[in-house]
Amino acid sequence: MSEQLTAVVVDDESLARDGLVMRLEKTGDVKVLATCGNGREAVRAVGEHRPDMVFLDIQMPGMSGLEVIKQLQQDEMPLIVFVTAYDAFAVDAFNVHAVDYLLKPIEDERLEESIRRARERRSAPEDGDEEKQRLLDIVMELTGKSETAVKALLD
């Protein structure tokens, strides 16, 4: 087995948070360093633990997942995997260069795919154009919109 990735899990719903932690630990690929129930806790935990990745709910009261990203130090930005029940935020995830965007309820295969993507990104950062195309493909898959329609939303 390759070296474990470290993570912080952020979700305002305790059942969702606990369930994701349990599933991540079961994979053996990810060591969860902290769990957070809101955005402020997330910013503090990321600064303190400096995880490889953050599984981040987008829609939370007080500070959204997107606002959390704005608060993080860009030079020490962990890999971000958004976890949400809403596909409407996929374009926003594209704009902040998230590694992946998981829809709740999370399928085991998609969770494993996110971990694989994070591991690849961590070991060998992708070319910027390849990265943008990969994220564009994810947004197109989630929204059912064409590449042209998604690009129009970004402009």
GIRA-V879632 format. One record per residue. N is the residue number from 1. RES is the residue in one small letter. BURIAL is + if it has 9 or more other ideal C-beta (glycine too) atoms within 8 Angstrom, else -. Layout:
((N,RES,BURIAL) (N,RES,BURIAL))
//
This chain:
((1,m,-) (2,s,-) (3,e,-) (4,q,+) (5,l,+) (6,t,+) (7,a,+) (8,v,+) (9,v,+) (10,v,+) (11,d,+) (12,d,-) (13,e,-) (14,s,-) (15,l,-) (16,a,+) (17,r,+) (18,d,+) (19,g,-) (20,l,+) (21,v,+) (22,m,-) (23,r,+) (24,l,+) (25,e,+) (26,k,-) (27,t,+) (28,g,-) (29,d,+) (30,v,+) (31,k,-) (32,v,+) (33,l,+) (34,a,+) (35,t,+) (36,c,+) (37,g,+) (38,n,+) (39,g,+) (40,r,-) (41,e,+) (42,a,+) (43,v,+) (44,r,+) (45,a,+) (46,v,+) (47,g,+) (48,e,-) (49,h,+) (50,r,-) (51,p,+) (52,d,+) (53,m,+) (54,v,+) (55,f,+) (56,l,+) (57,d,+) (58,i,+) (59,q,+) (60,m,+) (61,p,-) (62,g,-) (63,m,+) (64,s,+) (65,g,+) (66,l,+) (67,e,+) (68,v,+) (69,i,+) (70,k,-) (71,q,-) (72,l,+) (73,q,-) (74,q,-) (75,d,-) (76,e,-) (77,m,+) (78,p,+) (79,l,+) (80,i,+) (81,v,+) (82,f,+) (83,v,+) (84,t,+) (85,a,-) (86,y,-) (87,d,-) (88,a,-) (89,f,+) (90,a,+) (91,v,+) (92,d,+) (93,a,+) (94,f,+) (95,n,-) (96,v,+) (97,h,-) (98,a,+) (99,v,+) (100,d,+) (101,y,+) (102,l,+) (103,l,+) (104,k,-) (105,p,-) (106,i,+) (107,e,-) (108,d,-) (109,e,-) (110,r,+) (111,l,+) (112,e,+) (113,e,+) (114,s,+) (115,i,+) (116,r,-) (117,r,+) (118,a,+) (119,r,+) (120,e,+) (121,r,+) (122,r,+) (123,s,-) (124,a,-) (125,p,-) (126,e,+) (127,d,-) (128,g,-) (129,d,-) (130,e,-) (131,e,+) (132,k,-) (133,q,-) (134,r,+) (135,l,+) (136,l,+) (137,d,-) (138,i,+) (139,v,+) (140,m,+) (141,e,-) (142,l,+) (143,t,+) (144,g,-) (145,k,-) (146,s,-) (147,e,-) (148,t,-) (149,a,-) (150,v,+) (151,k,+) (152,a,-) (153,l,-) (154,l,-) (155,d,-))
//
